[in-house]
Each structure stands twice: as C-alpha cells, then as structure tokens.
Amino acid sequence: MTAPLTPHDKPTPGPQPSGPEPSGGSARPAAGPEGGTGDRGRAELLEAVLVALAVAVSGVLLGLLWLWLAPRVPAVWDGQSRVWLRESEAEDAIGADGVFILLALGMGVLSAVAVFLFRRRGGVPLVLGLAVGGVLGSLLAWRLGVFLGPETDVEKHAREVGAGVTFDKPLALGAKGALLAWSVAAMAAHLALTGLFGPRDPEPTAHPAARDGIPPRDDSPPQGGVPPRDDAPPPAN
C-alpha cells in the first residue's frame, strides 16, 4: 500500500504542451506602416513610368501636326554650287520653330489635363513622369517630322530637280530650346489644376465644448496626486 499524499507532497505539474505551431514554420510578422509606404511608393513609381511612356508615344501626333502645319522654305539652285532662298526675307525660315513651340504648348496642356483626370491626387513622381515624357515626345516629334519631311540632303535634291527649279528645304528646328516647351507647359498646367481642383486634406475637428464657447474640461490627474472629487466633504475647521 502507498501512503496518502500530504499537501506538501503534491506532484509538480509538468510542462504544459504548447499550442499547435502555425504551418510553414514561424509566423510572419504583420506588415507595418513601412510596408504600406513602400507599396505606395512602388505604385506611384509605376504610374510615373506609364505616364512618361504614354506622353512620349503621343509625340507621334505632334510630329505629324508639325509636318503638316509648318511653313515650307522655298529654295532654288543656281546651277553651280550654291542654293539660294527663293525669298530673301523669308519668315518661313523661322516659322517652323514657332509652329513647333505652339503645338508643343498645346500638347503639354492636353497631357496635363489627361494625367490630372487619370490621377487627381498628383504627386512628385507623377509630375516627373509628365516632364520626362514631354521631353521624349518632343524629341520623337522633331525627328519624325524631319524624317517624313523634304529631302535632308539639299545639294543632292537641288541637282535632282535642276537649276532654276524651286524646291522645299528640309524641315529643321533651329531653336533646340523648343524641345522643353511641352514639359514646361505640362508641369505648369498640372500644378494649376492640382491647386484649383485637387483633393483637399480634411480640416481638424474642433472639440464640441470649444465650438460652444466653453473650454474643454481637463480631467487629467495633477502630478503627485489624484484629482479631487466633486462630492468630497468640505475640510473640517
């Protein structure tokens, strides 16, 4: 026979079995604010790249419009070694630059409106994508207009048409600063649209008592003690 256990002889409880471990090893920590910020940054970067590509591709339209609307510069070959402008005071010689700048400004405003409607909240990456796309679109439009325009080899073209025959000089962009017109117009228009019609941050809500002209009650306990009770008895004299 075994002796009964006394209260002092209670068996020591063994280690409790732990709960079931999550499948796949250790549990993954929940994504914190840093993870959300990183995802949002990657999404904004992707949107900026898409905007830059879309704006750059639309430079094809600018190139075709420039080719169609730019004035032609008539020239004539003297039959020896020199090519002369048909009109010595030809304003058409600089008219191509002006047409390109005006068209680029219009394309900049249109692209800014499209990007603003696509993403109203704006952001620095989106504006940078708009600016980079404007420069790339201008470069594409310039080279496309020159490629589809009149022959770029003036001497060869002059010999082909013959002496005394008027022909068009190649389309050229003299002021290379015109390549920035699209980007400048797009950034300015997008900034104006965001400032006028962009989303606003919510204003902080005032305390209900402060709205009624009553200062809010401070219920925080004083340092070194507890707040006095309203129903506490008055001190004895």
Backbone bond lengths (Angstrom), bond angles and torsions (degrees), N, CA, C in turn:
res aa  C-N    CA-C-N  psi(-1)  N-CA   C-N-CA  omega(-1)  CA-C   N-CA-C  phi
1 M - - - 1.462 - - 1.522 109.00 -
2 T 1.304 115.14 143.21 1.475 120.14 178.78 1.500 108.91 -98.78
3 A 1.294 114.98 145.27 1.465 120.12 -179.41 1.511 109.43 -73.36
4 P 1.358 117.16 145.34 1.475 119.25 177.80 1.515 111.36 -64.79
5 L 1.289 114.12 149.40 1.467 119.19 178.81 1.508 110.79 -77.93
6 T 1.285 115.84 134.93 1.464 121.62 174.95 1.518 108.86 -86.95
7 P 1.344 117.15 166.58 1.483 118.22 177.62 1.501 113.39 -57.61
8 H 1.376 115.50 -27.74 1.464 117.16 -179.54 1.506 112.05 -79.81
9 D 1.352 116.89 -12.01 1.463 120.36 -176.96 1.522 112.07 -103.75
10 K 1.320 117.30 23.71 1.458 119.23 178.81 1.518 110.32 -63.89
11 P 1.339 116.30 137.31 1.471 117.83 -178.89 1.531 111.53 -67.48
12 T 1.278 110.97 140.75 1.475 117.42 179.06 1.522 109.41 -73.77
13 P 1.334 116.50 124.90 1.471 117.02 -179.85 1.509 111.16 -64.03
14 G 1.318 114.58 137.04 1.459 119.93 179.95 1.519 111.41 -76.16
15 P 1.297 115.31 176.79 1.490 118.27 179.53 1.514 110.58 -65.19
16 Q 1.292 114.72 130.54 1.453 120.43 179.67 1.517 110.04 -71.75
17 P 1.319 115.79 138.82 1.484 117.08 178.80 1.516 110.70 -66.16
18 S 1.263 112.99 133.21 1.470 117.62 179.58 1.511 109.60 -72.52
19 G 1.331 115.09 159.36 1.453 121.46 -179.48 1.514 110.77 -67.09
20 P 1.300 115.72 169.46 1.473 119.21 -178.71 1.507 110.81 -66.00
21 E 1.321 113.28 131.64 1.457 118.39 179.04 1.520 109.89 -71.71
22 P 1.315 116.88 145.03 1.469 118.51 178.08 1.504 110.57 -64.76
23 S 1.293 114.47 144.81 1.460 119.84 -179.80 1.510 110.07 -63.25
24 G 1.351 114.35 146.97 1.468 119.27 178.03 1.500 113.66 82.99
25 G 1.375 118.38 19.13 1.463 119.59 177.16 1.501 110.94 90.70
26 S 1.320 116.56 -143.94 1.462 121.83 -176.54 1.516 109.93 -72.05
27 A 1.335 113.79 148.01 1.467 119.74 -179.34 1.511 110.16 -71.28
28 R 1.307 116.87 145.55 1.456 121.61 179.04 1.514 110.10 -81.40
29 P 1.338 117.91 137.43 1.462 119.10 178.06 1.510 111.01 -69.42
30 A 1.309 114.37 147.42 1.467 119.70 179.37 1.514 110.06 -67.09
31 A 1.280 114.88 145.50 1.462 120.17 179.96 1.510 110.38 -67.52
32 G 1.319 116.34 128.46 1.446 121.42 -178.08 1.507 111.57 -93.35
33 P 1.347 116.51 -168.17 1.471 119.99 179.07 1.522 112.00 -61.25
34 E 1.379 116.46 -30.62 1.452 116.84 -179.29 1.516 111.43 -64.97
35 G 1.360 116.76 -39.13 1.456 119.28 178.32 1.513 112.46 -63.18
36 G 1.347 117.00 -41.98 1.455 119.34 178.48 1.508 112.53 -64.21
37 T 1.341 116.24 -38.40 1.460 119.63 178.76 1.524 111.31 -66.29
38 G 1.347 116.27 -39.56 1.454 119.03 178.69 1.513 112.56 -65.31
39 D 1.341 117.14 -41.04 1.467 120.03 178.02 1.516 110.99 -63.71
40 R 1.336 116.81 -41.21 1.458 119.65 179.51 1.525 111.06 -65.95
41 G 1.339 116.80 -37.69 1.463 119.50 177.88 1.516 112.55 -65.31
42 R 1.339 116.47 -40.15 1.466 118.97 177.67 1.521 111.69 -66.56
43 A 1.347 116.20 -37.41 1.464 119.07 178.11 1.532 110.95 -65.06
44 E 1.335 117.57 -41.58 1.462 120.29 178.59 1.528 111.09 -65.97
45 L 1.338 116.84 -37.36 1.464 119.52 178.13 1.524 110.95 -66.01
46 L 1.329 116.74 -39.78 1.468 119.76 177.80 1.525 110.99 -64.94
47 E 1.327 117.28 -41.41 1.464 120.18 177.48 1.527 110.94 -62.83
48 A 1.327 117.20 -39.30 1.467 120.25 179.33 1.529 110.89 -63.77
49 V 1.337 117.08 -40.72 1.466 120.25 179.07 1.527 110.27 -65.02
50 L 1.331 116.69 -42.76 1.465 119.82 179.23 1.523 111.13 -63.72
51 V 1.327 117.17 -40.76 1.465 120.35 178.55 1.520 110.70 -63.94
52 A 1.339 117.01 -43.36 1.469 120.06 179.82 1.529 111.06 -61.54
53 L 1.325 117.07 -42.29 1.464 119.69 179.67 1.529 111.75 -66.48
54 A 1.347 116.16 -43.02 1.464 119.06 -179.23 1.528 111.39 -64.34
55 V 1.329 117.12 -42.38 1.463 120.24 179.83 1.526 110.73 -67.31
56 A 1.333 116.57 -39.40 1.468 119.66 179.76 1.527 111.25 -64.10
57 V 1.319 117.53 -41.20 1.463 120.32 179.77 1.526 111.05 -65.06
58 S 1.320 116.80 -33.60 1.464 119.04 179.08 1.524 112.46 -67.91
59 G 1.342 117.08 -6.48 1.454 119.24 173.62 1.518 113.12 -64.22
60 V 1.335 117.14 -19.91 1.464 119.99 175.12 1.527 110.07 -60.40
61 L 1.325 116.26 -40.83 1.469 119.77 178.60 1.519 111.16 -64.36
62 L 1.324 116.74 -40.98 1.464 119.59 178.43 1.522 110.85 -63.46
63 G 1.330 117.29 -40.93 1.459 119.55 179.22 1.515 112.84 -63.33
64 L 1.330 116.72 -40.84 1.463 119.30 179.36 1.527 111.73 -68.01
65 L 1.345 116.36 -39.86 1.461 119.23 177.46 1.522 111.42 -65.30
66 W 1.312 116.68 -39.79 1.470 119.47 178.68 1.527 110.64 -64.33
67 L 1.322 116.51 -42.47 1.458 119.92 178.13 1.520 111.65 -61.77
68 W 1.311 116.93 -35.49 1.461 121.39 -176.69 1.525 112.33 -78.94
69 L 1.352 116.73 -39.98 1.459 120.38 -172.19 1.521 114.31 -97.23
70 A 1.295 118.66 -17.88 1.465 119.89 -178.18 1.526 110.36 -67.13
71 P 1.334 117.23 137.00 1.477 119.50 179.25 1.521 111.29 -69.46
72 R 1.297 115.62 148.30 1.460 121.47 178.16 1.527 110.28 -87.69
73 V 1.311 115.67 146.25 1.465 121.87 178.91 1.529 108.15 -105.83
74 P 1.355 118.34 105.00 1.476 120.07 -179.01 1.527 111.20 -74.89
75 A 1.308 114.40 139.81 1.467 120.71 179.44 1.528 108.54 -138.67
76 V 1.345 115.38 164.32 1.464 121.14 -178.88 1.522 108.26 -144.17
77 W 1.318 115.44 145.42 1.468 121.25 179.04 1.516 109.38 -99.80
78 D 1.323 115.21 136.01 1.466 119.17 -176.83 1.521 112.45 -83.38
79 G 1.300 118.61 2.77 1.458 121.48 178.48 1.499 114.33 87.15
80 Q 1.332 117.53 -2.69 1.472 119.31 -178.90 1.546 110.03 -117.29
81 S 1.296 116.11 -83.39 1.458 117.25 -176.70 1.526 113.04 -145.72
82 R 1.319 117.60 6.86 1.472 119.00 -174.36 1.523 109.76 -126.98
83 V 1.350 113.81 146.35 1.461 121.92 176.71 1.517 107.15 -115.53
84 W 1.330 116.55 127.42 1.459 122.20 -176.34 1.529 109.54 -113.48
85 L 1.331 113.86 150.15 1.453 118.78 172.57 1.522 108.99 -72.08
86 R 1.310 115.82 141.12 1.456 120.16 -179.44 1.526 110.27 -65.80
87 E 1.317 116.86 -36.79 1.462 122.51 176.89 1.514 107.14 -121.26
88 S 1.320 116.41 116.53 1.460 120.34 -173.70 1.522 112.72 -65.08
89 E 1.330 117.22 -31.04 1.467 119.81 -179.19 1.522 111.17 -94.09
90 A 1.296 116.43 22.64 1.465 121.37 -169.81 1.521 111.51 -54.09
91 E 1.326 114.58 113.62 1.450 119.16 172.85 1.528 111.23 -76.68
92 D 1.329 115.63 -14.24 1.459 118.77 178.66 1.514 111.79 -66.44
93 A 1.340 117.19 -19.06 1.463 120.15 -179.43 1.523 111.69 -63.78
94 I 1.341 117.61 -30.24 1.463 121.29 177.79 1.526 111.11 -109.78
95 G 1.341 116.16 -2.49 1.461 118.49 -179.49 1.518 112.80 -66.42
96 A 1.333 117.97 -29.83 1.460 120.40 179.71 1.520 111.17 -63.53
97 D 1.330 117.00 -36.62 1.466 119.66 177.76 1.522 111.32 -65.67
98 G 1.327 116.16 -44.02 1.457 119.25 179.83 1.518 112.91 -63.60
99 V 1.326 116.34 -41.21 1.465 119.54 178.22 1.521 110.49 -63.81
100 F 1.321 116.87 -41.32 1.463 120.02 179.84 1.528 110.61 -63.18
101 I 1.315 117.35 -42.59 1.467 120.41 -178.37 1.528 110.40 -65.07
102 L 1.328 117.49 -44.67 1.466 119.99 -179.33 1.526 111.30 -63.70
103 L 1.328 116.14 -42.84 1.458 119.14 178.58 1.530 111.25 -65.65
104 A 1.328 117.24 -38.85 1.463 120.53 179.34 1.526 111.18 -66.11
105 L 1.325 117.38 -38.05 1.466 119.97 176.94 1.531 110.57 -62.94
106 G 1.324 115.88 -43.86 1.458 118.80 177.99 1.519 112.57 -63.52
107 M 1.338 117.27 -41.28 1.456 120.24 177.56 1.523 111.22 -65.44
108 G 1.320 117.31 -34.02 1.460 120.03 177.56 1.515 112.29 -64.40
109 V 1.335 116.68 -42.93 1.466 120.03 178.79 1.528 110.53 -65.95
110 L 1.324 116.81 -43.21 1.465 119.77 -179.95 1.531 111.89 -63.74
111 S 1.320 117.07 -42.63 1.463 119.54 179.16 1.520 111.54 -66.94
112 A 1.346 117.49 -34.94 1.467 119.70 177.27 1.521 111.22 -65.68
113 V 1.326 117.44 -40.78 1.468 120.52 177.44 1.523 110.72 -63.71
114 A 1.326 116.81 -42.48 1.467 120.18 -179.75 1.526 111.27 -64.13
115 V 1.331 117.48 -43.01 1.469 120.30 179.57 1.522 110.60 -67.64
116 F 1.321 117.63 -37.43 1.467 119.88 178.79 1.524 111.22 -65.58
117 L 1.307 117.37 -40.12 1.460 119.67 176.93 1.526 111.50 -69.29
118 F 1.323 116.55 -30.52 1.463 120.39 178.08 1.520 111.50 -70.55
119 R 1.331 118.41 -40.74 1.460 122.57 -178.67 1.518 108.27 -146.70
120 R 1.337 115.68 100.98 1.461 120.33 -173.13 1.522 113.30 -73.12
121 R 1.321 117.61 -25.85 1.456 118.13 -175.08 1.521 112.64 -71.93
122 G 1.340 117.44 -15.31 1.454 120.16 176.97 1.517 111.67 69.22
123 G 1.310 116.36 -144.98 1.454 122.12 -177.92 1.517 111.26 126.47
124 V 1.326 114.90 154.74 1.462 119.91 -178.50 1.529 112.03 -63.24
125 P 1.346 120.20 -46.17 1.480 118.13 179.00 1.520 112.94 -58.96
126 L 1.332 117.11 -37.00 1.459 119.82 -179.13 1.526 111.19 -66.12
127 V 1.331 116.54 -41.14 1.467 120.17 179.06 1.525 111.03 -67.75
128 L 1.341 116.70 -38.82 1.459 119.38 177.24 1.536 111.18 -64.45
129 G 1.330 116.25 -40.68 1.458 119.06 175.82 1.516 112.08 -61.66
130 L 1.326 116.40 -38.13 1.465 120.79 177.39 1.528 110.87 -64.84
131 A 1.329 117.22 -41.30 1.467 120.22 -179.55 1.526 111.71 -68.96
132 V 1.330 116.46 -44.95 1.474 119.39 179.15 1.525 110.93 -63.80
133 G 1.325 116.46 -41.83 1.457 119.41 177.30 1.514 112.72 -62.35
134 G 1.338 117.31 -35.60 1.458 119.86 177.79 1.522 112.73 -64.41
135 V 1.337 116.74 -41.00 1.472 119.89 178.35 1.528 110.41 -66.35
136 L 1.343 116.23 -45.17 1.465 119.12 179.48 1.529 111.60 -64.17
137 G 1.332 116.91 -39.34 1.458 119.96 177.80 1.516 112.51 -64.97
138 S 1.337 116.73 -37.02 1.466 119.70 177.81 1.523 111.14 -66.96
139 L 1.331 116.58 -41.84 1.462 119.25 177.40 1.527 111.52 -62.16
140 L 1.324 115.80 -42.18 1.461 119.18 178.71 1.524 111.24 -64.34
141 A 1.326 117.00 -42.00 1.464 120.33 179.69 1.520 111.48 -64.40
142 W 1.308 116.99 -40.96 1.473 120.85 179.88 1.525 111.45 -62.14
143 R 1.342 115.77 -51.02 1.455 118.62 -177.79 1.536 112.04 -68.18
144 L 1.331 116.61 -34.40 1.455 119.30 178.73 1.524 111.50 -67.35
145 G 1.335 116.82 -41.71 1.460 119.81 178.54 1.514 112.22 -63.81
146 V 1.338 116.79 -40.85 1.464 120.01 178.70 1.531 110.66 -67.25
147 F 1.332 116.27 -38.40 1.462 120.20 -177.82 1.528 111.82 -67.73
148 L 1.334 116.42 -40.35 1.459 119.89 -177.78 1.525 112.71 -87.43
149 G 1.321 117.49 -9.19 1.459 120.81 -177.55 1.524 112.31 -80.74
150 P 1.331 116.23 -164.08 1.472 120.56 179.84 1.522 112.41 -60.75
151 E 1.298 115.79 166.24 1.469 122.99 -178.05 1.531 110.28 -56.40
152 T 1.330 115.36 132.34 1.462 119.18 -177.80 1.530 112.54 -81.18
153 D 1.321 117.81 -22.46 1.470 120.96 177.34 1.534 107.52 -85.71
154 V 1.346 115.84 96.48 1.462 120.73 -174.00 1.527 111.27 -64.74
155 E 1.311 117.66 -43.96 1.464 120.34 -176.87 1.526 110.99 -64.71
156 K 1.300 116.99 -43.60 1.459 119.95 178.73 1.520 111.62 -62.91
157 H 1.366 115.32 -42.86 1.460 119.62 179.49 1.525 110.84 -64.52
158 A 1.334 117.30 -39.53 1.464 120.95 -179.42 1.527 111.31 -64.18
159 R 1.316 116.61 -40.79 1.466 119.01 179.21 1.530 111.06 -68.94
160 E 1.326 117.07 -30.70 1.466 119.65 179.48 1.525 111.83 -69.15
161 V 1.362 116.21 -41.32 1.470 119.13 -177.43 1.523 111.77 -80.36
162 G 1.338 116.91 -25.45 1.452 119.92 178.19 1.516 113.02 99.55
163 A 1.316 116.03 165.61 1.464 122.02 -178.20 1.521 110.75 -71.64
164 G 1.345 114.71 139.88 1.453 121.50 177.33 1.513 114.63 78.01
165 V 1.306 119.37 1.75 1.462 122.78 -179.95 1.533 108.65 -98.17
166 T 1.319 115.25 131.13 1.471 120.18 -178.79 1.535 110.37 -77.76
167 F 1.282 115.03 136.99 1.469 121.45 176.09 1.527 108.87 -142.02
168 D 1.295 117.01 165.72 1.470 122.28 -178.01 1.521 110.23 -92.23
169 K 1.342 114.49 134.17 1.460 119.30 174.73 1.535 109.25 -72.85
170 P 1.310 117.83 159.02 1.463 119.59 -178.99 1.530 111.86 -65.58
171 L 1.313 114.45 150.75 1.458 120.53 177.97 1.524 108.83 -69.98
172 A 1.317 116.30 129.99 1.468 120.75 -175.43 1.523 109.37 -139.33
173 L 1.326 114.11 152.46 1.468 121.88 176.39 1.513 107.22 -115.40
174 G 1.329 115.05 103.01 1.456 119.27 -176.74 1.516 113.76 -74.79
175 A 1.323 117.18 -43.20 1.473 121.69 -178.31 1.523 108.62 -91.11
176 K 1.331 116.18 101.43 1.460 119.76 -178.85 1.521 112.39 -68.96
177 G 1.312 118.09 -16.23 1.458 120.14 175.21 1.520 113.22 -65.46
178 A 1.343 116.60 -16.93 1.457 120.12 177.09 1.519 111.88 -63.60
179 L 1.336 117.37 -19.20 1.463 120.23 178.92 1.530 112.46 -68.30
180 L 1.326 117.89 -14.51 1.462 121.53 178.94 1.523 113.03 -95.90
181 A 1.323 117.24 -5.62 1.465 119.87 -175.51 1.526 111.32 -62.55
182 W 1.312 117.27 -41.00 1.467 121.07 -179.27 1.523 110.64 -60.22
183 S 1.333 116.95 -49.50 1.464 120.83 -177.18 1.524 111.88 -64.74
184 V 1.317 116.99 -42.71 1.466 120.04 -179.35 1.524 110.60 -63.37
185 A 1.325 117.20 -45.75 1.463 120.35 179.75 1.525 111.12 -65.20
186 A 1.323 117.50 -39.05 1.456 120.67 -179.08 1.527 111.38 -65.97
187 M 1.325 117.79 -44.46 1.469 120.04 -179.73 1.522 111.38 -67.07
188 A 1.330 117.26 -41.03 1.460 119.88 179.40 1.528 111.27 -64.98
189 A 1.329 117.10 -44.22 1.464 120.31 -179.80 1.525 111.03 -66.89
190 H 1.326 117.61 -40.42 1.473 120.00 179.32 1.517 110.97 -66.21
191 L 1.322 117.37 -39.21 1.462 120.29 177.28 1.525 110.95 -62.93
192 A 1.332 117.12 -42.29 1.462 119.97 178.89 1.526 111.47 -65.64
193 L 1.319 118.04 -42.21 1.464 120.75 179.54 1.519 111.56 -65.28
194 T 1.334 116.75 -40.74 1.463 119.67 179.30 1.519 111.17 -66.12
195 G 1.343 116.51 -39.21 1.459 119.08 179.82 1.526 113.19 -69.94
196 L 1.323 117.42 -32.21 1.464 120.51 -177.16 1.528 113.11 -88.90
197 F 1.328 116.58 -41.63 1.463 120.03 -171.51 1.522 113.78 -122.34
198 G 1.325 117.86 4.87 1.459 120.23 -179.09 1.515 112.00 -72.94
199 P 1.342 117.76 164.10 1.471 121.15 178.69 1.519 111.15 -65.92
200 R 1.328 115.24 145.25 1.458 121.76 179.79 1.522 109.47 -103.80
201 D 1.339 116.09 147.90 1.459 120.67 174.40 1.520 109.54 -72.44
202 P 1.346 118.88 140.08 1.466 120.11 179.96 1.523 111.33 -65.87
203 E 1.332 115.27 138.22 1.457 120.11 179.07 1.527 109.88 -75.41
204 P 1.343 117.85 145.45 1.468 120.16 179.32 1.526 111.15 -64.01
205 T 1.351 116.59 137.85 1.461 122.66 -179.57 1.517 110.10 -80.03
206 A 1.320 116.28 130.07 1.456 120.73 179.78 1.518 110.63 -76.27
207 H 1.347 116.88 157.43 1.457 122.18 177.99 1.529 109.33 -64.52
208 P 1.367 119.17 140.11 1.478 119.67 -178.29 1.514 113.06 -56.67
209 A 1.340 117.18 -40.48 1.463 119.08 -179.55 1.525 111.14 -68.37
210 A 1.347 116.49 -34.49 1.462 118.80 179.56 1.520 111.36 -68.00
211 R 1.352 117.43 -30.77 1.463 119.24 177.06 1.506 111.79 -66.22
212 D 1.382 117.88 -29.15 1.460 121.95 179.59 1.514 112.75 -88.53
213 G 1.307 117.73 4.37 1.457 120.22 -179.93 1.508 113.43 86.45
214 I 1.345 119.55 7.51 1.458 122.92 -179.55 1.512 107.75 -106.31
215 P 1.329 118.23 126.71 1.460 118.32 179.15 1.515 110.63 -65.81
216 P 1.327 119.30 142.01 1.461 121.12 179.91 1.518 111.74 -64.19
217 R 1.337 115.65 145.78 1.459 121.72 -178.62 1.515 110.01 -78.78
218 D 1.317 115.81 135.59 1.451 121.56 179.05 1.523 108.09 -96.15
219 D 1.363 116.10 105.95 1.453 121.30 -179.19 1.516 112.93 -96.54
220 S 1.304 117.87 6.89 1.463 119.13 -179.99 1.516 109.53 -71.74
221 P 1.351 116.79 139.12 1.468 118.97 -178.16 1.511 111.03 -69.41
222 P 1.337 117.55 144.68 1.464 120.20 177.04 1.518 110.51 -67.18
223 Q 1.297 116.30 159.86 1.445 121.07 179.46 1.525 109.95 -68.68
224 G 1.359 113.89 130.70 1.451 119.12 176.94 1.506 114.12 85.19
225 G 1.297 121.90 10.33 1.454 121.92 -179.75 1.503 111.16 -169.12
226 V 1.306 115.01 -175.62 1.459 121.67 178.48 1.506 108.52 -106.52
227 P 1.312 117.57 155.12 1.474 118.90 -179.10 1.526 110.30 -67.24
228 P 1.332 117.91 142.43 1.477 120.67 -179.99 1.511 110.83 -67.60
229 R 1.342 115.26 143.12 1.458 120.31 178.59 1.520 109.78 -84.63
230 D 1.342 113.12 146.14 1.464 117.15 -179.89 1.515 112.17 -69.38
231 D 1.377 115.95 -30.21 1.451 118.39 -177.31 1.515 113.17 -96.28
232 A 1.362 117.32 16.32 1.453 119.55 179.00 1.524 109.73 -68.39
233 P 1.381 117.27 142.82 1.469 119.93 -179.64 1.514 110.64 -67.72
234 P 1.324 116.78 149.62 1.476 119.24 178.71 1.519 110.06 -66.44
235 P 1.292 117.07 149.24 1.479 120.24 179.10 1.529 111.49 -62.62
236 A 1.345 115.10 144.01 1.476 120.48 179.11 1.509 110.85 -72.61
237 N 1.362 115.38 141.38 1.468 120.09 177.62 1.535 110.43 -75.41
